[in-house]
Amino acid sequence: MKKNFKITQTDSGSYITWVSEGCGKHRKKAKITGSTPEEVIVKATKWLKHIEEENLPYTVREAMLQFIDSRSKVLEPTTLCNYRELVRNKLRYIMDIRIDKLTAKDIQIAINMDAQRLSHKSIKNAYGFLKAVLKANDIDIKLGSIRLPKKEIRERRLLTANEVYAIVKGTNSELPVLLAMWLSLRIGEVAGLQFRDIDTEKKRLYIRREIVKVDNGWAEVDHCKTEKSVRSVNLPEYIYQLIQSVPHENETDRIINFTPDTIRKRFKRLLRANGIEDIHFHDCRHIFASTAAMLNVPEKYAMEMGGWSTPDVYKNVYQETFDSERTKADNVIDAYFNGIIGNDE
């Protein structure tokens, strides 16, 4: 007898239906997933006919989509968006391999192929996601031989706050950059600020939400990246006056009424106009962390201002050195050792 299946599309783009047979305590039920409605129909029909060897296992792509679906209510929208983008564009070599036939060699080939076009961080994230999917499906593959590409050494000169300010002063990038470089806001936090987030009496700025990338564009979420990212910072008079000069009608209007992409691109255009190519908007947080270290601001307070959850991230990822300060340090060390050499003569 022909069976009509009720097929629905999930947030991740895959298709599902439910099938069952029997009744009472002997009733069996199964969720059938596929990348197209036709694939779901074929799988469901075979399940009902007890052709179970064709039903499972499924491909790596299907396993990843099921993993995303199973966590769609608990993961952040931006995380789900990143996972779906990963399924579309990364580890392509293994996507159509049955998950029970996947080998460490297959994974290494996929990584090698991606290494020709993707960054170390992108491949590392994709590999981490793959391992989570394998674990969720009880697939045990010996991964000790897997090697990721080496992390790129980014050689560049971090601009000082003086240099950045000279470039953005008087432009539509001045306020967003100062919020990031002076107050250490992330770009999504900058875009999420509203006028109601200002305590005019105490001159405090409250960081409560951010704008994040989702599948169909941008969305506001009522929290920040981590628990410690929800915070308040001192609002300097100069930045306060810049904010007050922004036209608005309601307290819920955004202070910076642009998406993170627009903020990023405007800043990049200014830098290029000044002959600078290797600095990004997010580097403004690096400048904050490095400036705080240069001024001997206690680590605890700098971390609170920037919303960093661990000192390792604050120190190892964000703190860099300015050329001028490095030169001073070099001179101090050189003078010390020159003194030793001079005393030895």
BELJO-V868384 format. One record per pair of residues at least 12 apart in sequence whose C-alpha atoms are under 6 Angstrom apart, sorted by sequence separation. I is the first residue (numbers start at 1). J is the second residue. D is the distance in whole Angstrom. If there is no record, write none. Layout:
I&J&D  I&J&D
//
This chain:
18&30&6  43&55&6  209&221&6  18&31&5  209&222&5  17&31&6  209&223&4  210&224&6  17&32&5  208&223&6  209&224&5  16&32&5  16&33&4  93&110&5  192&209&6  264&281&6  15&33&6  192&210&4  15&34&5  91&110&5  192&211&5  14&34&6  15&35&6  191&211&6  14&35&5  189&210&4  188&210&5  208&230&5  188&211&5  207&230&6  207&231&5  206&231&6  207&232&6  206&232&4  205&232&5  205&233&5  204&233&6  289&318&6  290&319&5  204&234&5  205&235&6  289&319&5  290&320&5  120&151&5  204&235&5  203&235&5  286&318&5  286&319&6  61&95&5  60&95&5  59&96&5  59&97&5  108&146&6  59&98&4  60&99&5  58&98&5  59&99&5  196&251&5  195&251&5  194&252&5  194&253&6  194&254&4  193&254&6  194&255&5  193&255&6  191&256&6  187&260&6  229&307&4  228&307&5  184&285&5  181&284&5  180&284&6  181&285&6  180&285&6  181&288&5  184&306&5  81&214&5  78&212&6  81&215&5  78&213&5  78&214&5  77&214&6  158&322&6
//
